Amino acid sequence: MKEFVEYVVKNLVDKPHEVCVNEVAATNTLIVELRVAKRDIGKVIGKRGKNINALRTLLTSAANPLGVRVTLEIVEEKQTYSESQGSC
């Protein structure tokens, strides 16, 4: 799931090198956290949320046969200097 989200989002945004996707696993649930450059958030969401809703629908369809529930979240938070040095 992580690779799929990363591929789609990198093709939507202006700064693909700043796309970061993390997976957090729980019981029968997978949370996909997406971080993008601040100016690219609008492109990921799209008009009236169409892009993000389409991506969530595709993730849900891909996860159903596996018996897993997937949640896609866009994470927006301030980064400290030490956090910005890591991969995400």
C-alpha positions in Angstrom: 0.0 0.0 0.0 2.8 2.4 0.9 4.5 2.1 -2.5 1.1 2.6 -4.3 0.3 5.8 -2.4 3.9 7.1 -2.9 3.8 6.5 -6.6 0.4 8.2 -7.1 1.2 11.2 -4.9 4.7 11.8 -6.4 3.0 12.1 -9.8 0.6 14.7 -8.5 2.9 17.1 -6.7 5.5 19.7 -7.7 8.0 18.5 -5.1 8.0 14.7 -5.3 11.3 14.4 -3.3 9.4 15.8 -0.3 6.7 13.1 -0.3 6.9 10.8 2.7 4.6 7.8 3.4 4.6 5.8 6.6 2.5 2.8 7.5 1.2 2.2 11.1 -0.2 -1.2 11.6 -2.9 -2.2 14.1 -5.2 -5.1 14.4 -6.9 -5.5 11.0 -6.3 -1.8 10.3 -3.5 -0.1 8.4 -3.0 3.6 8.8 -1.2 5.3 5.9 0.3 8.6 6.9 1.2 11.0 4.1 3.4 14.0 4.4 4.0 16.4 1.4 5.3 19.9 1.0 3.0 22.6 2.4 2.3 24.0 -1.0 1.4 20.6 -2.5 -1.3 19.7 0.0 -4.0 21.4 -2.2 -2.9 19.3 -5.2 -3.2 16.1 -3.1 -6.6 17.0 -1.8 -7.9 18.3 -5.1 -11.1 20.4 -5.7 -13.7 19.5 -3.2 -11.5 16.6 -2.0 -11.8 14.6 -5.2 -8.2 13.5 -5.4 -7.9 12.4 -1.8 -11.3 10.6 -1.9 -10.3 8.8 -5.1 -7.1 7.6 -3.6 -8.9 6.5 -0.4 -11.4 4.5 -2.6 -8.6 2.8 -4.5 -6.8 1.9 -1.2 -10.0 0.5 0.2 -10.6 -1.6 -2.9 -7.1 -3.0 -2.8 -7.3 -3.8 0.9 -10.7 -5.6 0.9 -9.5 -8.9 -0.5 -6.8 -8.9 2.2 -9.4 -8.4 4.9 -7.7 -5.2 6.1 -9.1 -1.8 6.7 -7.0 1.1 5.4 -7.1 4.7 6.5 -5.2 7.4 4.6 -4.3 10.5 6.6 -2.5 13.7 5.5 -0.2 14.7 8.3 0.7 18.3 8.7 3.1 19.2 11.5 6.1 21.3 12.1 9.4 19.6 11.9 12.3 20.4 14.1 15.8 20.5 12.6 16.6 16.9 13.9 13.4 15.5 12.3 14.1 17.1 8.9 17.5 15.3 8.8 15.8 11.9 8.7 14.2 10.2 5.7 10.7 11.3 6.6 
